[in-house]
Amino acid sequence: MNTDINEEIMKNHNLAEAFISLFFAGLDVITYIVILTLFGFEFKSIDSPKQKLTMFLLLDGILRIINMYTDLYMQSFAREMLFSLIVTLQFYLTISMLEQIFTDKTNESFLLNELQIKNKYLFSFIFFCLVFSFKGFMTSNFLSSMQYICILILISIFYKYIANKIDLFLSNISRRNNQFQGRNFINNLPFFIFLYFTIFYVLQLCGLMIDNKLYESYMTMICTIFKEVGKYLNILLLIAVYHSFNKYIKESDFAYDNKQNQNDNKVQVYKDDEDEDIN
């Protein structure tokens, strides 16, 4: 009897996860359309921030497909390894994209060293070690508990580190362009990302104490909601930072250069006219 109940719970859980994956796959498509609308359809460099943002969404789509066609209730080492690798690559793309925007040559040179995100590969390796879930592979939950506690500590440290870089970058934009808007909005996004992922891992920690399969399934669903919201807030942060960079630094520099060239041409014309009058 218990076996039948557990199978029914597993079936309903996988069905619900498939619907969730399908919903967020559609959201990925909408997000990609927004990116194309904001930043154009040209792909000049495979290493550009826009390409990295696109790759992030592509990897997210791959995760959705795997979610829809695998049994998520039953863990396997191969699937967990693949998930962890993809999520780690998304993490690396995030910090790599942010650093590329922060340290672009059009930014203030004296801030470049402060804005550089150091040890990206080390951060990514630690991230992989922490996101690989040992739950289901160990008879005891002690290792998973220690893993979640370490994650919560490192999330706090990384949040303060990245939030400081973002604040410096936005301060740089404010100095260069007094029409810059959205600084408070962008500055608050890292906190909400930190908040949602913190709640996610706290719930994961609480879920280790649940033995009932039905309640465990409900807890997993709730955790998924907080994780997905945190992920899309991260995507929103990347879009907002890149859009601000394009609008207030790259485009303003281009406009300034054009204005300077026009002024130089005017000066040259006036000079020629004076020469003609003298002659």
C-alpha positions in Angstrom: 0.0 0.0 0.0 2.8 2.4 0.9 4.6 1.6 -2.3 1.5 2.5 -4.3 1.2 5.8 -2.4 4.9 6.6 -2.9 4.6 5.9 -6.7 1.6 8.2 -6.9 3.5 10.9 -5.1 6.5 10.5 -7.5 4.2 10.6 -10.5 2.4 13.8 -9.4 5.7 15.4 -8.4 7.3 14.7 -11.8 4.2 15.9 -13.6 4.2 19.2 -11.6 8.0 19.6 -12.2 7.4 19.1 -16.0 4.7 21.9 -16.0 7.0 24.2 -14.1 9.8 23.5 -16.5 7.5 24.2 -19.4 6.4 27.5 -17.9 9.9 28.7 -17.3 11.0 27.5 -20.8 8.4 29.9 -22.2 9.7 32.6 -19.9 13.2 32.0 -21.2 11.9 32.6 -24.8 10.2 35.8 -23.8 13.4 37.0 -22.0 15.5 36.2 -25.1 13.1 38.3 -27.2 13.5 41.2 -24.7 17.3 40.9 -25.0 17.1 41.0 -28.8 14.8 44.0 -28.6 17.1 45.9 -26.2 20.5 45.1 -27.6 19.8 44.3 -31.3 20.2 41.2 -33.5 23.8 41.5 -34.3 26.3 39.1 -32.8 29.7 40.6 -33.5 31.7 38.6 -30.9 31.2 35.2 -29.3 32.8 36.6 -26.1 30.5 39.7 -25.9 28.3 40.3 -22.8 25.3 39.8 -25.0 26.5 36.4 -26.2 27.2 35.4 -22.6 23.7 36.4 -21.6 22.3 34.4 -24.5 24.4 31.4 -23.5 23.0 31.6 -20.0 19.5 31.4 -21.3 20.4 28.5 -23.7 21.9 26.5 -20.8 18.7 27.3 -18.8 16.7 25.9 -21.7 18.8 22.7 -21.7 18.0 22.3 -18.0 14.3 22.7 -18.7 14.4 19.9 -21.3 16.3 17.6 -19.0 13.7 18.3 -16.2 10.8 17.4 -18.5 12.2 14.1 -19.6 13.9 12.7 -16.5 12.6 11.4 -13.2 13.4 14.2 -10.8 12.1 12.5 -7.8 14.7 9.7 -8.0 18.2 11.1 -7.9 21.1 9.7 -10.0 24.7 10.6 -9.9 25.0 11.2 -13.7 22.0 13.6 -13.7 23.2 15.5 -10.6 26.7 15.8 -12.1 25.2 17.2 -15.3 23.0 19.6 -13.5 25.8 20.9 -11.3 28.1 21.4 -14.3 25.4 23.4 -16.2 24.5 25.6 -13.2 28.3 26.2 -12.5 28.8 27.3 -16.1 25.8 29.7 -15.7 27.5 31.1 -12.5 30.8 31.6 -14.4 29.0 33.3 -17.3 27.4 35.7 -14.7 30.5 36.8 -13.0 32.5 36.8 -16.3 29.8 39.0 -17.9 29.7 41.4 -15.0 33.5 41.8 -14.9 33.6 42.4 -18.7 31.1 45.2 -18.4 32.8 46.7 -15.3 36.3 46.7 -16.7 35.4 47.8 -20.3 38.0 50.3 -21.6 35.4 53.0 -21.7 35.1 53.0 -17.9 37.2 55.2 -15.7 40.7 53.8 -15.6 41.3 54.3 -11.9 38.3 52.1 -11.0 39.3 49.2 -13.3 41.4 47.4 -10.6 38.7 47.8 -8.0 36.0 46.6 -10.4 37.9 43.5 -11.5 36.3 40.2 -10.2 39.3 38.1 -9.1 39.6 34.3 -8.8 36.6 33.6 -11.1 37.8 30.0 -11.7 38.2 29.4 -8.0 34.8 30.9 -7.3 33.3 28.6 -9.9 35.1 25.5 -8.5 33.8 26.2 -5.0 30.4 26.8 -6.4 30.4 23.4 -8.2 31.4 21.6 -5.0 28.6 23.2 -3.1 25.8 22.9 -5.5 26.3 19.2 -6.1 23.7 17.7 -3.9 24.6 14.7 -1.7 21.0 14.3 -0.6 19.9 10.8 -1.6 23.4 9.4 -2.0 24.1 9.3 1.8 22.2 7.4 4.5 22.9 10.3 6.9 21.8 13.9 6.3 24.8 15.3 8.2 26.9 16.0 5.1 24.0 17.7 3.3 23.4 19.9 6.5 27.0 21.0 6.6 26.9 21.7 2.8 23.8 23.9 3.1 25.3 25.8 6.1 28.5 26.4 4.1 26.5 27.6 1.2 24.6 30.1 3.3 27.8 31.5 4.7 29.4 31.8 1.3 26.3 33.4 -0.2 26.5 36.1 2.4 30.2 36.8 1.6 29.7 36.7 -2.2 26.7 39.0 -2.0 28.7 41.7 -0.2 31.6 41.3 -2.6 29.5 41.6 -5.8 27.2 44.3 -4.3 30.2 46.4 -3.7 31.5 46.0 -7.3 28.0 46.9 -8.6 27.8 50.0 -6.4 31.3 51.2 -7.6 30.2 50.6 -11.3 27.0 52.6 -10.8 28.8 55.4 -9.0 31.1 55.6 -12.1 28.1 56.0 -14.4 26.6 58.6 -12.1 29.8 60.7 -12.3 29.9 60.5 -16.0 26.2 61.1 -16.7 24.0 63.0 -14.3 20.9 61.8 -16.2 21.5 58.2 -15.1 18.3 56.7 -13.7 17.7 53.3 -12.0 20.7 53.2 -9.7 18.6 52.4 -6.6 16.7 49.7 -8.5 19.9 48.0 -9.7 21.6 48.3 -6.3 18.7 46.5 -4.7 18.6 43.6 -7.0 21.7 41.8 -5.5 20.0 41.9 -2.1 16.8 40.3 -3.4 18.8 37.6 -5.2 20.7 37.0 -2.0 17.4 36.9 -0.1 15.6 34.4 -2.4 18.6 32.0 -2.5 19.0 32.2 1.2 15.4 31.2 1.7 15.9 28.4 -0.8 18.8 26.9 1.1 17.2 27.4 4.5 14.1 25.5 3.2 16.4 22.8 1.8 18.0 22.5 5.3 14.5 22.2 6.9 13.5 19.7 4.3 16.2 17.3 5.6 14.1 16.8 8.7 11.0 15.7 6.8 10.4 12.0 6.4 6.9 12.1 4.9 7.2 11.7 1.1 4.2 13.9 0.4 5.4 16.8 2.6 8.9 16.4 1.1 7.4 16.8 -2.3 5.6 19.9 -1.3 8.8 21.3 0.3 10.7 20.6 -3.0 8.1 22.5 -4.9 8.3 25.5 -2.6 12.1 25.4 -2.8 11.9 25.4 -6.6 9.8 28.6 -6.6 12.4 30.5 -4.5 15.2 29.1 -6.7 13.6 30.1 -9.9 12.7 33.6 -8.7 16.3 34.1 -7.6 17.6 32.9 -11.0 15.3 35.3 -12.9 16.3 38.2 -10.6 19.9 37.4 -11.6 19.0 37.5 -15.3 17.2 40.9 -14.6 20.3 42.2 -12.9 22.5 41.2 -15.9 20.1 42.9 -18.4 19.8 46.0 -16.2 23.6 46.4 -15.8 24.3 45.8 -19.5 21.5 48.1 -20.6 22.9 50.9 -18.3 26.4 50.4 -19.6 25.2 50.7 -23.2 23.0 53.7 -22.6 25.0 55.8 -20.3 28.6 54.9 -21.1 29.0 53.5 -24.7 26.3 55.5 -26.4 27.1 58.7 -24.4 30.8 58.4 -25.4 29.8 57.9 -29.0 27.6 61.0 -28.9 30.4 63.0 -27.2 32.9 62.0 -29.9 30.5 63.0 -32.7 29.9 66.3 -31.0 33.6 67.0 -30.7 34.2 66.1 -34.3 31.4 68.4 -35.4 32.9 71.3 -33.3 36.3 70.6 -34.8 34.9 70.8 -38.3 33.1 74.1 -37.5 36.4 75.6 -36.3 38.1 74.5 -39.5 35.4 76.1 -41.6 35.6 79.4 -39.7 39.3 79.4 -40.0 39.1 78.9 -43.8 36.6 81.7 -44.1 38.9 84.1 -42.2 41.8 83.1 -44.5 39.7 84.0 -47.5 38.7 87.4 -46.1 42.3 88.2 -45.4 43.3 87.3 -48.9 
